[in-house]
Amino acid sequence: MTKPGSCAVCGTALPAAATGRPRRYCSRACQARAYRRRKSESAVAPVAAPPGRLTEVAVVRAAIEIANSEGLAGLTMRGLATALGTATAGLYRRFPNRNALLAAMAEYELGAVAWPDRRETWSEDLEAVAWTEWRLYRRRPWVLAILARMRPPFSPALVDLMDRYHRSIARVPGEPDFLPTFLAVTGLVQGLALLPVSESPSAEDLPESELESIVGILADHRAPDVARALLHQSPAVYGDLDSIVLHSLRTLIAGLERTGSAGPA
């Protein structure tokens, strides 16, 4: 820093000005050097190399994290953009709307499912495939909500799910029609998966036994006979939804086995 009364560039002492503003430079040369210095310092700093571009997979993964913690209701394009530190418009360049993002999220989770290896018998095989689908919905309940609204309900991962079922159903004696059998099994799984989602606002509100919640609903709707029937189920059925699903699957599969053993009508 130069002393007061000296040239701002070289430090030479300057005579006091009789009138007007005090001088800052001893010569035009120092004034020019000061100008060039200011121009150099005010030049735009080089822009750092931009970070890696935000990919669709990164967006989907971030959206899944939000859905896992806050549900689909807590997932908005603006909130997702804030979480990613990007502009909302940037998300719309990758996904034209929220539904497109939701479909990509469901596809991602379905594609990540570790489907079971082929079992020795067709009944064990079909049960294992259905149980794997059930566990997906228990782990990611929002996936089923997305699948219910997709039109048409087909994607590569969904086709793979149907193919897994077809491999098992094709082994059933009597060669049952694939589509009705597939819909019966997956409809059972999906219908039961919707129960805790539709009847309970959050996991914290569930009683110790989820079946007790269903019984309470029936009692509230003046169906005491049905409620009593449920309460007198065998221990294999009375309990959480996992037990109900397993029992229901085995009952359905036993019916397929009896039908197949009888041969075509």
Phi and psi in degrees as a GROMACS rama.xvg file:
@    title "Ramachandran Plot"
@    xaxis  label "Phi"
@    yaxis  label "Psi"
@TYPE xy
-80.1052  154.256  THR-2
-75.0973  152.312  LYS-3
-58.9482  139.885  PRO-4
82.9255  11.6983  GLY-5
-124.825  161.909  SER-6
-62.9891  133.811  CYS-7
-68.3441  -13.5906  ALA-8
-104.983  -55.5334  VAL-9
-102.857  -11.8355  CYS-10
85.0435  3.98208  GLY-11
-63.873  139.043  THR-12
-64.2323  139.228  ALA-13
-111.832  139.24  LEU-14
-68.2209  145.574  PRO-15
-64.7818  137.933  ALA-16
-78.8296  135.505  ALA-17
-69.005  -40.549  ALA-18
-140.091  166.734  THR-19
72.0408  -165.17  GLY-20
-72.7981  147.797  ARG-21
-67.8634  147.826  PRO-22
-70.0974  150.274  ARG-23
-113.182  -20.9943  ARG-24
-128.479  149.887  TYR-25
-83.6923  -20.7907  CYS-26
-154.969  169.34  SER-27
-66.7548  -29.806  ARG-28
-63.2028  -45.2937  ALA-29
-66.8936  -35.3345  CYS-30
-63.4334  -40.3272  GLN-31
-67.0481  -40.6011  ALA-32
-63.0628  -38.9578  ARG-33
-63.9799  -38.7775  ALA-34
-63.4043  -45.5589  TYR-35
-64.4533  -35.8396  ARG-36
-65.2111  -45.701  ARG-37
-62.1628  -39.5862  ARG-38
-64.1188  -40.429  LYS-39
-67.1065  -42.3432  SER-40
-70.0317  -28.7633  GLU-41
-87.6069  -1.89691  SER-42
-62.8124  148.58  ALA-43
-64.9921  128.151  VAL-44
-66.1604  145.853  ALA-45
-59.7721  136.146  PRO-46
-75.9552  133.742  VAL-47
-65.8252  154.079  ALA-48
-59.6863  130.983  ALA-49
-64.0883  147.029  PRO-50
-66.5471  170.239  PRO-51
-55.6563  142.042  GLY-52
-64.9633  142.967  ARG-53
-68.9813  121.116  LEU-54
-92.9795  163.791  THR-55
-62.6167  -37.8669  GLU-56
-63.346  -40.7102  VAL-57
-63.1678  -40.1953  ALA-58
-64.5565  -45.336  VAL-59
-62.3382  -43.4802  VAL-60
-63.0367  -41.4208  ARG-61
-65.5172  -39.4669  ALA-62
-64.3939  -38.7608  ALA-63
-64.0731  -39.8622  ILE-64
-59.9691  -41.8001  GLU-65
-66.9247  -44.6931  ILE-66
-62.1306  -37.0746  ALA-67
-65.0354  -36.3881  ASN-68
-93.148  -31.7624  SER-69
-121.6  -3.76034  GLU-70
78.9581  172.534  GLY-71
-65.3068  -29.2204  LEU-72
-63.8123  -28.5259  ALA-73
-87.9634  0.459235  GLY-74
-98.934  111.819  LEU-75
-125.201  155.431  THR-76
-63.5095  -38.8715  MET-77
-66.4502  -44.974  ARG-78
-64.2088  -37.4071  GLY-79
-65.7414  -41.3538  LEU-80
-62.3848  -39.9892  ALA-81
-63.1126  -43.1672  THR-82
-63.4152  -32.13  ALA-83
-88.629  -9.3375  LEU-84
68.7647  37.5527  GLY-85
-134.004  174.575  THR-86
-82.473  146.593  ALA-87
-58.442  -36.8717  THR-88
-59.6678  -32.058  ALA-89
-64.2945  -33.8761  GLY-90
-69.2026  -39.3532  LEU-91
-69.4086  -18.3714  TYR-92
-73.3115  -22.7781  ARG-93
-97.4419  -34.6285  ARG-94
-131.127  117.921  PHE-95
-62.3643  -24.5135  PRO-96
-158.279  175.267  ASN-97
-66.2139  -36.2994  ARG-98
-61.9099  -37.421  ASN-99
-63.8071  -38.3997  ALA-100
-65.7841  -43.7345  LEU-101
-60.7807  -42.3093  LEU-102
-61.7811  -39.8546  ALA-103
-66.4543  -35.1513  ALA-104
-65.1439  -45.2149  MET-105
-64.0343  -41.4331  ALA-106
-62.1672  -40.4152  GLU-107
-62.0212  -47.1938  TYR-108
-68.7213  -40.9715  GLU-109
-64.4288  -37.6705  LEU-110
-69.5858  -20.6132  GLY-111
-91.0898  -2.17156  ALA-112
-66.5245  133.245  VAL-113
-91.2101  90.9914  ALA-114
-68.876  146.619  TRP-115
-70.7824  155.672  PRO-116
-69.1665  160.036  ASP-117
-59.8511  129.865  ARG-118
-89.3304  167.729  ARG-119
-66.4828  -41.0792  GLU-120
-112.037  157.894  THR-121
-66.2762  -34.3132  TRP-122
-67.3417  -42.5976  SER-123
-65.4156  -36.9764  GLU-124
-64.5814  -48.3225  ASP-125
-65.2385  -40.8326  LEU-126
-63.077  -41.437  GLU-127
-65.3358  -40.3029  ALA-128
-66.225  -46.3573  VAL-129
-64.1704  -39.1996  ALA-130
-65.5981  -36.8974  TRP-131
-65.2972  -40.7055  THR-132
-63.3293  -42.7454  GLU-133
-59.0635  -44.377  TRP-134
-65.6363  -31.3541  ARG-135
-60.8484  -46.5601  LEU-136
-69.8841  -29.8457  TYR-137
-71.0949  -36.1992  ARG-138
-78.3809  -37.1546  ARG-139
-131.557  75.0883  ARG-140
-59.7807  -25.1151  PRO-141
-70.2611  -20.1151  TRP-142
-62.0179  -43.2856  VAL-143
-65.1602  -37.3693  LEU-144
-62.4876  -36.362  ALA-145
-70.5458  -44.8439  ILE-146
-61.6986  -32.3655  LEU-147
-68.2528  -22.4616  ALA-148
-106.061  -5.11771  ARG-149
-73.4197  136.043  MET-150
-137.286  119.923  ARG-151
-75.2657  158.209  PRO-152
-82.4429  48.8076  PRO-153
-129.627  143.335  PHE-154
-160.638  166.198  SER-155
-54.1762  -42.1113  PRO-156
-70.4104  -35.8467  ALA-157
-68.8068  -38.2068  LEU-158
-62.9179  -37.5843  VAL-159
-64.4027  -39.7505  ASP-160
-59.8421  -45.774  LEU-161
-63.3612  -36.6732  MET-162
-65.5379  -37.8115  ASP-163
-61.3832  -43.3669  ARG-164
-64.9597  -40.7854  TYR-165
-62.1736  -38.6214  HIS-166
-60.5117  -34.9954  ARG-167
-78.962  -46.0984  SER-168
-65.5954  -31.5397  ILE-169
-64.7908  -17.3708  ALA-170
-90.7908  -7.19741  ARG-171
-67.6685  131.731  VAL-172
-58.0151  142.931  PRO-173
88.337  -6.06158  GLY-174
48.8143  68.5424  GLU-175
-66.1814  156.652  PRO-176
-60.7109  133.966  ASP-177
-66.285  -52.5494  PHE-178
-60.3257  -49.3969  LEU-179
-60.7449  -39.308  PRO-180
-67.4549  -43.3251  THR-181
-60.1341  -46.2115  PHE-182
-66.1979  -33.9225  LEU-183
-64.7383  -44.4987  ALA-184
-73.8098  -52.7923  VAL-185
-70.1463  -28.7732  THR-186
-65.6522  -38.1203  GLY-187
-61.1892  -48.1107  LEU-188
-62.693  -48.7953  VAL-189
-69.7585  -37.4411  GLN-190
-62.8093  -43.9623  GLY-191
-70.0864  -30.8071  LEU-192
-68.1289  -24.7469  ALA-193
-78.0996  -19.173  LEU-194
-57.6753  -55.7788  LEU-195
-67.932  -26.1837  PRO-196
-72.8465  -41.4018  VAL-197
-84.6463  -28.4918  SER-198
-98.2618  -19.2801  GLU-199
-121.991  127.508  SER-200
-60.6573  -35.4363  PRO-201
-154.761  164.985  SER-202
-62.4582  -30.8027  ALA-203
-66.7867  -22.9852  GLU-204
-85.583  -6.51503  ASP-205
-74.0718  137.629  LEU-206
-71.2138  178.725  PRO-207
-59.8581  -41.0589  GLU-208
-110.16  126.098  SER-209
-69.9905  -26.0834  GLU-210
-66.1336  -34.7019  LEU-211
-61.2919  -34.2613  GLU-212
-63.3832  -42.9248  SER-213
-64.4282  -42.6439  ILE-214
-60.1727  -42.551  VAL-215
-61.8992  -39.8033  GLY-216
-62.6644  -44.6238  ILE-217
-63.4544  -41.6598  LEU-218
-63.6648  -40.4929  ALA-219
-63.5804  -29.5507  ASP-220
-94.6814  22.4365  HIS-221
58.3192  49.4795  ARG-222
-125.844  61.0652  ALA-223
-63.3822  -31.9013  PRO-224
-65.1229  -42.5647  ASP-225
-65.6612  -41.2119  VAL-226
-60.7045  -43.7804  ALA-227
-64.413  -39.1024  ARG-228
-61.6725  -39.4851  ALA-229
-67.521  -39.5415  LEU-230
-67.7069  -20.1879  LEU-231
-101.717  18.9107  HIS-232
-69.4048  161.528  GLN-233
-67.6993  156.488  SER-234
-56.0269  -26.1159  PRO-235
-66.1132  -25.863  ALA-236
-99.7035  -41.2828  VAL-237
-71.7079  117.317  TYR-238
160.475  -147.232  GLY-239
-81.2049  174.593  ASP-240
-65.7382  -28.1479  LEU-241
-58.0888  -43.6313  ASP-242
-66.3347  -39.8642  SER-243
-64.1964  -44.9788  ILE-244
-63.1364  -44.8418  VAL-245
-62.7879  -44.0485  LEU-246
-63.5643  -42.7185  HIS-247
-66.9276  -41.0551  SER-248
-61.1907  -44.4128  LEU-249
-68.2097  -33.0149  ARG-250
-66.1013  -44.321  THR-251
-64.4603  -43.3747  LEU-252
-66.4358  -36.4582  ILE-253
-63.1121  -36.7206  ALA-254
-65.3599  -40.6096  GLY-255
-62.3848  -38.6063  LEU-256
-65.6219  -42.6782  GLU-257
-65.6762  -40.3171  ARG-258
-64.8279  -42.723  THR-259
-66.0014  -36.8383  GLY-260
-67.057  -30.395  SER-261
-74.6759  -16.7659  ALA-262
81.4982  173.052  GLY-263
-64.2302  146.029  PRO-264
